[in-house]
């Protein structure tokens, strides 16, 4: 993959920015546990776990990027060590199910609904990632399309669950947060839609160094939005619901 | 960039000093969360996040400085690996908006004022950094001046918001902290003014190794003042307001 020195540095700095962002987000979510009612603390614990797992993987991704190229006197050379793309899939396998669990937990459904919805959405999310990976590493376009299509089935099922399956539960949320919870599912749908779009770049003839750089930066921005920004929405919901709960039951 | 062995060591030791300072400040702010009332804890969480993000970047900056030069038997040689100046901008992109959010949070305004002022000041601060970077990496003086001027517009708007937009809110602060909150905005204005001044050094003919060293040390001192010292002011305001709140509403 031929990229310029400037492109190498751009991606490098983007990865470093993401490490700082995920690290800061993790600590923010965990320290903020004390600022919400006990019922919402597990949601913030998980929210911080997601950005923490991403932090770990971006440290590895940056290291792998750094090992794949050397830049001496402004000249960029490939070292022959391959950039490891699998870190992203390993990350998503863990974080994507947890993102859905965050949303379920902050909604504070009944215990049986929490278990059944977390389990169903979590398994669908894991299945989506597992089906996408063989396509990602496949060289021929036909195989890529086949696995892309297969992974889209659980993705559409998740969208259906979020927009139909959760409708009654969202309608039952306190008025202060109904808009935010609705916003959280839209943020999920929109930020997640980015990944299958980036995935098809090489299948529609977008190849070469510039596309490769666009893919790395695209996935990185999508990760920041779907994990850190989404986490801030979850945090805000948890804070508002804690206040609403306190007002509803005067001590 | 030709620098002497002594200058290399001076900058190296300055960076190491900053790592220790930012690390210590971070832990102080986070441990002090338990010493203030619940309403001020998020302000201290963010205050510590700012120094934590700076800690991360100074570790990388020191490492990059170390990779750019080797000092063997007292002879300094450039390795050909470029010193990465982008870390500073990546740091500021995250920390400068958060510094304004700290100040807003410790003032404890109404929820809608907190959101609107944090959002406006945060976006202006991010815009200022984004506009400054193309100037920083530009080689010719004309381009540097153009982006310098562009970045000064959001800077002046921020100054206006701090000194005019926040006037009523500062007048409404408890008497014990009014002077400190006023001091915090002056500290922001003065320490932030340092950056655009350092930025123009190369444009007014200050070049060469000694200027490059002065720029590194100048930015570093400005970072310590605007993040760690400013954070101590925020901490003091949080402690005083916690005491004032406790006296105002006897349990």
Interface residues (C-beta under 8 A of the other chain):
Chain A: X9 X12 X13 X16 X17 X19 X20 X21 X23 X24 X27 X28 X31 X32 X34 X35 X71 X72 X73 X74
Chain B: X30 X33 X38 X41 X42 X45 X46 X48 X49 X52 X53 X56 X57 X60 X79 X80 X81 X82 X84 X86 X87 X90 X91 X93 X94
